[in-house]
Every structure is written in structure tokens, then in C-alpha cells.
């Protein structure tokens, strides 16, 4: 399967590199390089992803509606699918997420799955926080903190 990649601008000082194939979006990561002025979309799915990313950063999109294709363990895929359904401004703790997917003792596994998220932004790992409401495992200038601030969520 041929993968196609495009780099999308964001207002966060980083770009979003999105990879897709005929199965769906297979990867997305924030990169420190500048996005091109004009993005070339080699496939309609990437054109739609670009449109939704622009709408998100213009505060006109509550949840991405794109076909995502990810591979991982059963726990990881359950976690990523659940988190991909969270809307802008919605947060959940690792332990609440573990309970929601029917694995109440798996909060550490949930945290590990979030750390391995293959599709940044579309699987919004920034919306998963510690039980005390704090951002776990993210430095003061991390992309997770910037995304939460962008969405108007203030945490400890």
C-alpha cells in the first residue's frame, strides 16, 4: 500500500505531518519544520484532513471525522478508539478511561498507550490527564499543554 504524506500548518509554532493510505489516516505527528505556503494534496483523504485541521484551529470543529487506521495491541486500539471520539474541551483521566473501556485496573496500560499514540491530534492524547487533573508526562512547553490551552482548558 502506498502511503502519502503532507505537512499542514498550525498556529502552534509546529506543523502537523499527516500520512495516509487507502485504509485511512495511518500517522500524524507534530514536526518542527515550517509547513509549505501551499499544501499539495495527493489524495482526497488528505485534502479532507487539511480542511478539518483548519476548521479545528479556527475553532469550528469539535471532533475530527476521518477514517483512522492504527495497529496495536487490543488495549491500545481500545484506548485510541475511545480517545478519538472525545470532543474539543472534553477531558478524561487515565483511570476513568480504563474503566470506560472495561479494564478498570489498566490505568498504567492506558498511559502507555497514550504515550504510543501513532496519530497525533486526531487521537487527542492531550485530553487524557491524571486523576488529579494534571497533565502527566509533559514538560511546560509541550504540545499537549499548548493544545489544551488552545482549547481553553486550564489544568494544574
Residue pairs with C-beta under 8 A, 6 or more apart in sequence:
1 21
1 22
1 23
2 21
3 19
3 20
3 21
3 26
4 19
4 20
4 21
4 42
4 43
4 46
5 17
5 18
5 19
5 20
6 17
6 18
6 39
6 40
6 41
6 42
6 46
6 49
6 50
7 15
7 16
7 17
7 18
7 31
7 33
7 35
7 36
7 39
8 15
8 16
8 17
8 18
8 35
8 39
8 49
8 50
8 53
8 54
9 15
9 34
9 35
9 39
10 16
10 30
10 35
10 53
10 57
11 57
11 150
12 30
12 143
12 146
12 147
12 150
13 146
14 30
14 31
14 32
14 143
15 30
15 31
15 32
15 33
15 34
15 35
16 28
16 29
16 30
16 31
16 35
16 53
16 120
16 121
17 27
17 28
17 29
17 30
17 31
18 25
18 27
18 28
18 46
18 49
18 50
18 53
19 25
19 26
19 27
19 28
20 26
20 43
20 45
20 46
20 49
21 69
23 67
23 69
24 45
24 66
24 67
24 68
24 69
25 45
25 49
25 66
25 67
25 68
25 69
25 119
25 122
26 69
26 70
26 118
26 119
27 118
27 119
28 118
28 119
28 120
28 121
28 122
29 120
30 120
30 121
30 143
39 50
41 47
41 50
45 66
45 67
48 66
49 66
49 122
52 61
52 64
52 65
52 66
53 121
55 61
56 64
56 88
56 121
57 150
59 88
61 88
62 87
62 88
62 89
63 85
63 86
63 87
63 88
64 84
64 121
64 122
66 122
68 80
68 84
68 119
68 122
68 123
70 76
70 77
70 80
70 118
70 119
70 123
71 77
72 80
72 113
72 116
72 118
73 113
75 101
75 103
75 106
75 109
75 110
75 113
76 113
76 116
78 101
78 102
78 103
79 97
79 101
79 109
79 110
79 113
79 114
80 113
80 117
80 118
80 119
80 123
82 97
82 100
82 101
83 92
83 97
83 114
83 117
83 123
83 124
83 125
83 127
83 128
84 119
84 122
84 123
84 124
86 92
86 124
86 127
88 151
89 151
89 152
89 153
90 127
91 127
91 128
91 129
91 153
91 155
92 100
92 127
92 128
92 129
93 128
93 129
93 130
93 131
93 133
94 107
94 108
94 110
94 111
94 114
94 128
94 129
94 130
94 131
94 136
95 104
95 107
95 110
95 131
96 131
97 107
97 110
97 128
98 104
98 105
98 106
98 107
98 109
98 110
101 110
103 109
103 110
107 131
110 128
111 136
111 137
114 125
114 128
115 125
115 137
117 123
117 125
120 143
121 147
124 147
125 144
126 135
126 143
126 144
126 145
126 147
126 148
126 151
127 148
127 153
129 135
129 136
129 155
130 136
132 156
133 155
133 156
134 155
134 156
135 142
135 144
135 145
135 148
135 155
135 156
138 144
138 145
139 145
148 154
148 155
